[in-house]
Amino acid sequence: MSYTEELVNELNVLILFDLSNNQEGIKVHKSAEKSAISAAKRLHEKGLITQIDGGYLTGLGLDAAEYAQTLLTILTTD
C-alpha cells in the first residue's frame, strides 16, 4: 500500500487544524481547490471532521491530525 493522491490531500486538510486550540475549526470554501473540497468531504464521511466543508475535529480526527502533523514535522526536519 502507498499514499494515493487522495490520501495526501486528506493529510493536507488535517494539517490545517490548530491542535493547540480545539475550539478553532476550519472552513474549506467553495472557492478552494477541488482536491481540498473533496478531501474535506471524505474526511467527514470517515468521521474525522464534523462538517462536510470542515468544521471541527472529532475525537478520531484529533488523533489523525496529531499523527499527520507529527509525521510532517519528522519528515521535514533536517
C-alpha positions as a Python dict, from the first residue, in 0.01 Angstrom:
ca = {
    (1, 'M'): (0, 0, 0),
    (2, 'S'): (121, 351, -72),
    (3, 'Y'): (-8, 704, -29),
    (4, 'T'): (-253, 796, -301),
    (5, 'E'): (-315, 1149, -417),
    (6, 'E'): (-650, 1141, -234),
    (7, 'L'): (-484, 1040, 95),
    (8, 'V'): (-222, 1312, 58),
    (9, 'N'): (-499, 1566, 2),
    (10, 'E'): (-673, 1445, 318),
    (11, 'L'): (-348, 1476, 513),
    (12, 'N'): (-308, 1829, 379),
    (13, 'V'): (-651, 1920, 518),
    (14, 'L'): (-573, 1761, 855),
    (15, 'I'): (-256, 1967, 897),
    (16, 'L'): (-462, 2286, 865),
    (17, 'F'): (-614, 2233, 1210),
    (18, 'D'): (-460, 2419, 1504),
    (19, 'L'): (-405, 2144, 1760),
    (20, 'S'): (-336, 2395, 2037),
    (21, 'N'): (-695, 2523, 2018),
    (22, 'N'): (-973, 2263, 1994),
    (23, 'Q'): (-1229, 2544, 1974),
    (24, 'E'): (-1093, 2658, 1638),
    (25, 'G'): (-1214, 2475, 1332),
    (26, 'I'): (-1156, 2527, 962),
    (27, 'K'): (-1375, 2615, 666),
    (28, 'V'): (-1300, 2480, 319),
    (29, 'H'): (-1464, 2742, 98),
    (30, 'K'): (-1635, 2669, -230),
    (31, 'S'): (-1357, 2866, -400),
    (32, 'A'): (-1088, 2630, -263),
    (33, 'E'): (-916, 2380, -487),
    (34, 'K'): (-1143, 2092, -582),
    (35, 'S'): (-895, 1849, -428),
    (36, 'A'): (-932, 2017, -87),
    (37, 'I'): (-1311, 2026, -113),
    (38, 'S'): (-1320, 1656, -198),
    (39, 'A'): (-1072, 1573, 78),
    (40, 'A'): (-1285, 1751, 338),
    (41, 'K'): (-1592, 1562, 220),
    (42, 'R'): (-1410, 1229, 252),
    (43, 'L'): (-1279, 1320, 599),
    (44, 'H'): (-1635, 1400, 704),
    (45, 'E'): (-1760, 1070, 562),
    (46, 'K'): (-1486, 890, 757),
    (47, 'G'): (-1598, 1062, 1077),
    (48, 'L'): (-1284, 1272, 1123),
    (49, 'I'): (-1439, 1618, 1091),
    (50, 'T'): (-1782, 1744, 1192),
    (51, 'Q'): (-1889, 1919, 872),
    (52, 'I'): (-1865, 1835, 503),
    (53, 'D'): (-1670, 2159, 450),
    (54, 'G'): (-1451, 2144, 760),
    (55, 'G'): (-1586, 2230, 1099),
    (56, 'Y'): (-1411, 2075, 1395),
    (57, 'L'): (-1212, 1760, 1451),
    (58, 'T'): (-1390, 1464, 1606),
    (59, 'G'): (-1204, 1252, 1863),
    (60, 'L'): (-1076, 1025, 1587),
    (61, 'G'): (-997, 1327, 1373),
    (62, 'L'): (-790, 1478, 1652),
    (63, 'D'): (-584, 1160, 1670),
    (64, 'A'): (-539, 1159, 1292),
    (65, 'A'): (-442, 1528, 1281),
    (66, 'E'): (-188, 1478, 1558),
    (67, 'Y'): (-29, 1188, 1369),
    (68, 'A'): (-36, 1378, 1040),
    (69, 'Q'): (126, 1686, 1191),
    (70, 'T'): (386, 1481, 1378),
    (71, 'L'): (476, 1290, 1063),
    (72, 'L'): (511, 1614, 868),
    (73, 'T'): (742, 1754, 1137),
    (74, 'I'): (958, 1440, 1136),
    (75, 'L'): (986, 1428, 758),
    (76, 'T'): (1064, 1797, 714),
    (77, 'T'): (1321, 1828, 992),
    (78, 'D'): (1679, 1844, 864),
}
